[in-house]
């Protein structure tokens, strides 16, 4: 059984939550967004703040695990 949560509610996560999810700072997230080789989910901009789709992040997590295997 995978440790990645599969019950995703379609929530949007702010950058701070994404940083905590991966244990990195906001600059690292910004670099991941710009790196086309990573295919990191692009955020949506709401009121000048970035929000990431939780389902897209879960899909990206699974793709990273498959790529590492």
C-alpha positions in Angstrom: 0.0 0.0 0.0 1.3 3.4 -0.9 1.9 6.0 1.7 0.6 8.7 -0.6 -2.9 9.8 0.2 -5.3 8.7 -2.6 -8.5 10.4 -1.2 -7.9 13.9 -2.6 -10.7 16.4 -2.3 -9.8 18.8 -5.0 -8.5 21.3 -2.5 -6.1 24.1 -3.4 -3.0 24.4 -1.2 -1.2 27.7 -0.6 2.6 27.8 -1.2 3.3 27.5 2.5 1.4 24.2 2.7 3.2 22.9 -0.4 6.6 23.9 1.2 5.7 22.0 4.3 4.5 19.0 2.3 7.9 18.6 0.6 10.1 20.0 3.4 11.5 22.8 1.2 11.4 26.6 1.1 9.3 28.7 -1.3 12.3 29.4 -3.5 12.7 25.7 -4.2 9.1 25.5 -5.2 9.6 28.4 -7.6 12.6 26.6 -9.1 10.6 23.4 -9.5 7.9 25.4 -11.3 10.4 26.7 -13.8 12.2 23.4 -14.5 10.4 21.8 -17.5 12.1 18.5 -16.8 10.4 18.1 -13.4 6.8 18.8 -14.8 5.9 20.2 -11.4 2.2 21.2 -11.3 1.8 24.9 -12.1 -0.1 27.0 -9.6 -3.1 29.2 -10.1 -3.0 32.8 -9.0 -5.8 34.0 -6.8 -5.6 37.5 -5.4 -1.9 37.6 -6.0 -1.2 34.3 -4.2 -0.3 31.0 -5.6 -2.4 27.9 -5.0 -1.7 24.4 -6.1 -4.2 21.7 -6.9 -3.9 18.9 -4.3 -4.8 16.2 -6.9 -2.2 17.5 -9.3 0.4 17.3 -6.5 -0.6 13.8 -5.7 -0.3 12.8 -9.3 3.2 14.4 -9.5 4.1 12.5 -6.3 3.1 9.2 -7.9 5.0 10.0 -11.1 8.2 10.7 -9.0 7.9 7.4 -7.3 7.4 5.5 -10.6 10.4 7.4 -12.0 12.6 6.5 -9.1 11.8 2.8 -9.3 
